[in-house]
Amino acid sequence: MSAVRKKVTRKKAVPKKAGKRAAPYRLKHRDGSLWAKGQTIDGVATGYWQWFRKDGSRMRSGYFHQGAQTGEWTTYDKAGRVHKVTKIKAKAARRPR
């Protein structure tokens, strides 16, 4: 399988949220179709995110909390039906050494 480089584009609308910068985030496939969309706060993925195939069908969706996947992540087949649901456990915070 060959590696395909993806063109990364960002759309920034920067409303203030408790002193943090929130921004919608979009990634596009090389052909210009939507690859992923979600939101970042200060550049860290947060909230609901979705990934799409080049044909526009949804491929995967789930939630981020402070940049880490959390909760249920759903993978879809090409027809848009649920293929599987994966539960991601919250990771414990690291203790300083």
C-alpha positions as CSV (number, residue, x, y, z in Angstrom):
1,M,0.0,0.0,0.0
2,S,1.5,3.3,-1.0
3,A,1.7,6.3,1.3
4,V,-0.6,9.1,0.1
5,R,0.2,12.6,1.2
6,K,-2.8,14.6,2.3
7,K,-3.1,18.3,1.8
8,V,-3.9,19.9,5.1
9,T,-6.0,23.0,5.2
10,R,-7.2,25.0,8.2
11,K,-10.2,27.2,8.6
12,K,-10.0,29.4,11.6
13,A,-12.8,31.2,13.2
14,V,-11.6,32.2,16.6
15,P,-14.3,32.8,19.2
16,K,-13.0,33.2,22.8
17,K,-13.9,30.5,25.3
18,A,-12.8,31.2,28.8
19,G,-9.5,32.7,27.6
20,K,-8.9,29.8,25.1
21,R,-9.0,29.9,21.3
22,A,-11.6,27.6,19.9
23,A,-11.5,26.9,16.1
24,P,-13.3,24.6,13.7
25,Y,-10.7,22.3,12.0
26,R,-10.9,20.8,8.5
27,L,-8.6,18.5,6.7
28,K,-9.0,17.8,3.0
29,H,-7.9,14.9,0.7
30,R,-5.5,15.8,-2.1
31,D,-8.5,16.0,-4.5
32,G,-10.1,18.7,-2.3
33,S,-12.8,16.5,-0.7
34,L,-13.4,16.7,3.0
35,W,-11.2,14.2,4.9
36,A,-11.9,15.2,8.6
37,K,-13.7,17.8,10.6
38,G,-13.8,18.7,14.2
39,Q,-12.8,21.4,16.7
40,T,-9.6,22.4,18.4
41,I,-9.1,24.6,21.5
42,D,-5.6,26.1,21.5
43,G,-4.6,23.7,18.7
44,V,-5.7,20.6,20.7
45,A,-8.5,18.3,19.3
46,T,-11.6,18.4,21.4
47,G,-15.2,17.4,21.1
48,Y,-16.8,15.5,18.2
49,W,-14.7,14.6,15.2
50,Q,-15.6,12.8,11.9
51,W,-13.4,11.3,9.1
52,F,-14.7,10.8,5.6
53,R,-13.7,8.7,2.5
54,K,-13.0,10.4,-0.8
55,D,-16.5,9.5,-2.0
56,G,-17.9,11.6,0.9
57,S,-19.2,8.7,3.0
58,R,-18.4,8.8,6.7
59,M,-15.6,6.5,7.8
60,R,-15.2,7.0,11.5
61,S,-16.4,9.3,14.3
62,G,-15.9,9.9,18.0
63,Y,-14.9,12.3,20.7
64,F,-11.7,13.8,21.9
65,H,-11.0,15.2,25.3
66,Q,-7.9,17.4,25.6
67,G,-6.3,15.7,22.5
68,A,-7.0,12.1,23.5
69,Q,-9.7,9.8,22.1
70,T,-12.4,9.0,24.6
71,G,-15.7,7.2,24.8
72,E,-17.3,5.3,21.9
73,W,-15.7,5.5,18.4
74,T,-17.8,4.3,15.5
75,T,-16.5,2.9,12.3
76,Y,-18.8,2.8,9.2
77,D,-18.8,0.7,6.1
78,K,-18.9,2.4,2.6
79,A,-22.8,2.3,2.6
80,G,-22.8,4.3,5.9
81,R,-23.9,1.4,8.1
82,V,-22.2,0.9,11.5
83,H,-19.4,-1.6,11.1
84,K,-18.1,-1.6,14.7
85,V,-18.1,0.5,17.8
86,T,-14.9,0.7,19.9
87,K,-14.9,1.9,23.5
88,I,-11.8,3.9,24.4
89,K,-11.0,4.1,28.0
90,A,-9.9,7.4,29.5
91,K,-6.1,7.4,30.1
92,A,-5.0,8.1,33.6
93,A,-2.9,11.3,34.0
94,R,0.8,10.7,34.3
95,R,2.4,11.3,37.7
96,P,5.5,13.5,37.6
97,R,8.7,11.6,38.5
